[in-house]
């Protein structure tokens, strides 16, 4: 499976970028570009901002296959450096937007988990694109993550069964709640009808009584007239 993850570094955050896994960097591609902001407003309103801004794409492999680590420049953050390639620099006047500088490493650069890869001049963004078996992200969108914290965990068959059971329980609860809701609606609809029927029944009783009384009164009048 192919996953991606975007980590935003604000100006107040730590500006170094470190490797989240053990892997080997096989190539580096530098794309000169724009320096648009990359905050939440910009990512919502500037379509494809990460593909427009200046960026350094580090491609390689890790234990599960393809792994790409991409520091992206931003407004006032055009300078990105790499610890393993001291002569490399970005945001230079000679760089032309739309062109790219590709370097293949004859000997892959081995990077360990937690190792520093480079630094931003101020904050910006790191994008990860990688292959992996089923996994779970341990951070929700918008949550902060610090160096050394767990980003993902393997999604094991036991976790799948537990997750499946949890979903089935939620479905059962949802079904029960919906059923109760329907019953409540039916009761609210039926209650007035019962009241109306009861009122109609009382009206019938009242009409019958009045009719009976009228008949008695008529009979009594007839009797009195006969007596006279």
C-alpha positions as CSV (number, residue, x, y, z in Angstrom):
1,X,0.0,0.0,0.0
2,X,1.1,3.6,-0.7
3,X,0.8,6.2,2.1
4,X,1.6,9.8,2.4
5,X,2.0,12.2,5.3
6,X,2.4,15.9,5.5
7,X,4.2,17.5,8.5
8,X,4.0,21.3,8.8
9,X,6.7,23.2,10.7
10,X,5.6,26.7,11.8
11,X,8.2,29.5,12.3
12,X,8.1,28.8,16.0
13,X,8.8,25.0,15.6
14,X,12.2,23.2,15.5
15,X,13.6,23.7,12.0
16,X,15.6,20.5,11.6
17,X,14.2,17.5,9.7
18,X,15.1,14.0,10.8
19,X,14.6,10.5,9.3
20,X,11.5,8.6,10.7
21,X,12.9,5.2,9.6
22,X,16.1,3.4,8.7
23,X,16.5,3.7,4.9
24,X,18.8,4.2,2.0
25,X,18.7,7.4,-0.1
26,X,19.4,6.5,-3.8
27,X,18.7,9.9,-5.5
28,X,18.1,13.6,-4.9
29,X,16.0,15.7,-7.2
30,X,16.0,19.5,-6.6
31,X,13.0,21.4,-8.1
32,X,13.4,25.2,-8.1
33,X,10.0,26.8,-7.6
34,X,7.8,29.3,-6.0
35,X,7.9,30.2,-2.3
36,X,4.2,30.4,-1.4
37,X,3.1,30.0,2.2
38,X,2.3,26.5,3.3
39,X,0.1,27.1,6.3
40,X,-3.5,25.7,6.5
41,X,-4.9,28.8,4.6
42,X,-2.5,28.3,1.7
43,X,-3.0,24.6,1.4
44,X,-6.7,25.1,1.3
45,X,-6.7,27.9,-1.3
46,X,-3.5,27.3,-3.4
47,X,-4.1,24.1,-5.4
48,X,-1.0,21.9,-5.6
49,X,1.1,24.3,-3.5
50,X,3.6,21.6,-2.6
51,X,4.2,20.9,-6.3
52,X,4.6,24.6,-7.1
53,X,7.1,25.5,-4.3
54,X,10.8,24.8,-4.3
55,X,11.5,21.3,-2.9
56,X,14.1,18.6,-2.6
57,X,12.9,15.1,-3.3
58,X,15.0,12.3,-1.7
59,X,14.0,8.9,-3.1
60,X,15.2,5.5,-1.9
61,X,14.1,2.3,-0.2
62,X,13.3,1.0,3.2
63,X,12.3,-2.4,4.5
64,X,8.9,-2.3,3.0
65,X,9.9,-0.8,-0.4
66,X,9.8,2.7,-1.9
67,X,10.4,5.6,0.5
68,X,10.5,9.3,-0.5
69,X,11.3,12.2,1.9
70,X,10.5,15.7,0.6
71,X,11.4,18.9,2.3
72,X,9.4,21.8,0.8
73,X,10.3,25.4,0.9
74,X,7.9,28.2,1.7
75,X,7.5,32.0,2.1
76,X,10.8,33.3,3.5
77,X,12.0,29.7,3.7
78,X,13.9,29.0,0.4
79,X,17.0,27.7,2.0
80,X,17.2,23.9,2.6
81,X,20.4,22.0,3.2
82,X,21.4,18.4,3.4
83,X,23.9,17.0,6.0
84,X,25.3,14.3,3.6
85,X,25.8,16.7,0.7
86,X,27.5,19.8,2.0
87,X,27.9,21.5,-1.4
88,X,24.2,21.3,-2.1
89,X,22.2,24.6,-1.8
90,X,18.8,25.9,-2.8
91,X,17.1,29.2,-3.5
92,X,19.9,30.4,-5.8
93,X,19.5,33.0,-8.5
94,X,21.0,30.6,-11.1
95,X,18.2,28.1,-10.5
96,X,15.4,28.3,-13.1
97,X,11.8,27.5,-12.2
98,X,10.6,24.5,-14.2
99,X,14.0,22.9,-14.4
100,X,15.3,20.2,-12.1
101,X,18.7,19.1,-10.8
102,X,19.0,15.3,-10.5
103,X,21.7,13.5,-8.6
104,X,22.0,9.7,-8.4
105,X,24.1,8.4,-5.6
106,X,26.4,5.6,-6.8
107,X,26.6,4.4,-3.2
108,X,23.2,4.9,-1.5
109,X,23.2,7.2,1.5
110,X,22.3,5.1,4.6
111,X,20.2,7.0,7.1
112,X,19.2,5.8,10.5
113,X,15.9,6.4,12.3
114,X,16.1,9.7,14.1
115,X,19.2,10.9,12.2
116,X,19.3,14.5,11.2
117,X,18.9,15.0,7.4
118,X,19.1,18.8,7.2
119,X,17.7,22.1,8.2
120,X,15.2,24.7,7.0
121,X,15.9,28.4,7.3
122,X,12.8,29.0,9.4
123,X,9.9,26.5,9.3
124,X,8.2,24.8,6.4
125,X,6.9,21.3,5.5
126,X,8.1,17.8,5.0
127,X,6.1,15.3,2.9
128,X,6.5,11.6,3.2
129,X,5.4,9.2,0.5
130,X,6.1,5.5,1.2
131,X,5.1,1.9,0.7
132,X,4.1,-0.1,3.7
133,X,1.8,-3.0,4.8
134,X,-1.4,-2.0,6.5
135,X,-0.7,0.5,9.3
136,X,-2.4,3.0,11.6
137,X,-1.4,6.6,12.0
138,X,-1.1,7.5,15.7
139,X,-1.6,11.2,15.2
140,X,-4.8,12.9,14.0
141,X,-4.7,15.8,11.5
142,X,-3.7,19.0,13.3
143,X,-2.0,17.3,16.2
144,X,1.7,18.1,17.0
145,X,4.4,15.4,16.8
146,X,7.8,15.7,18.4
147,X,11.1,14.0,17.5
148,X,11.0,10.5,18.9
149,X,7.2,10.1,19.1
150,X,5.5,7.2,17.2
151,X,3.9,8.2,13.9
152,X,2.5,4.9,12.8
153,X,2.1,1.3,14.0
154,X,1.6,-1.9,12.0
155,X,-2.0,-2.9,11.6
156,X,-1.9,-6.6,12.8
157,X,-4.6,-9.3,12.1
158,X,-5.5,-9.1,15.9
159,X,-6.0,-5.3,15.6
160,X,-8.1,-5.9,12.4
161,X,-10.4,-8.3,14.3
162,X,-10.7,-5.9,17.2
163,X,-11.4,-3.0,14.9
164,X,-14.0,-5.1,13.0
165,X,-15.7,-6.1,16.3
166,X,-15.7,-2.4,17.4
167,X,-17.3,-1.4,14.1
168,X,-20.0,-4.1,14.4
169,X,-20.7,-3.0,18.0
170,X,-21.1,0.6,16.7
171,X,-23.4,-0.6,14.0
172,X,-25.5,-2.5,16.5
173,X,-25.7,0.5,18.8
174,X,-26.6,2.7,15.9
175,X,-29.3,0.3,14.8
176,X,-30.8,0.2,18.3
177,X,-30.7,4.0,18.5
178,X,-32.4,4.4,15.2
179,X,-35.0,1.9,16.2
180,X,-35.8,3.8,19.4
181,X,-35.9,7.0,17.4
182,X,-38.5,5.4,15.0
183,X,-40.5,4.1,17.9
184,X,-40.5,7.5,19.5
185,X,-41.6,9.1,16.3
186,X,-44.4,6.5,15.9
187,X,-45.5,7.1,19.5
188,X,-45.6,10.9,18.9
189,X,-47.7,10.3,15.8
190,X,-50.0,7.8,17.3
191,X,-50.6,9.6,20.6
192,X,-52.7,12.4,19.1
193,X,-54.8,9.9,17.1
194,X,-55.6,8.0,20.3
195,X,-56.6,11.2,22.0
196,X,-58.8,12.1,19.0
197,X,-60.4,8.6,19.1
198,X,-61.0,8.9,22.8
199,X,-62.6,12.4,22.3
200,X,-64.7,11.0,19.5
201,X,-65.9,8.2,21.7
202,X,-66.8,10.6,24.5
203,X,-68.7,12.7,21.9
204,X,-70.6,9.6,20.9
205,X,-71.5,8.8,24.5
206,X,-72.6,12.4,25.1
207,X,-74.8,12.4,22.0
208,X,-76.4,9.1,23.0
209,X,-77.1,10.4,26.5
210,X,-78.6,13.6,25.1
211,X,-80.7,11.6,22.7
212,X,-81.9,9.3,25.5
213,X,-82.8,12.3,27.7
214,X,-84.7,13.9,24.9
215,X,-86.6,10.7,24.4
216,X,-87.5,10.5,28.1
217,X,-88.6,14.1,28.1
218,X,-90.7,13.5,25.1
219,X,-92.3,10.4,26.7
220,X,-92.9,12.3,29.9
221,X,-94.6,15.2,28.1
222,X,-96.8,12.7,26.2
223,X,-97.7,11.0,29.5
224,X,-98.6,14.3,31.1
225,X,-100.6,15.4,28.1
226,X,-102.5,12.1,28.3
227,X,-103.1,12.6,32.0
228,X,-104.6,16.0,31.5
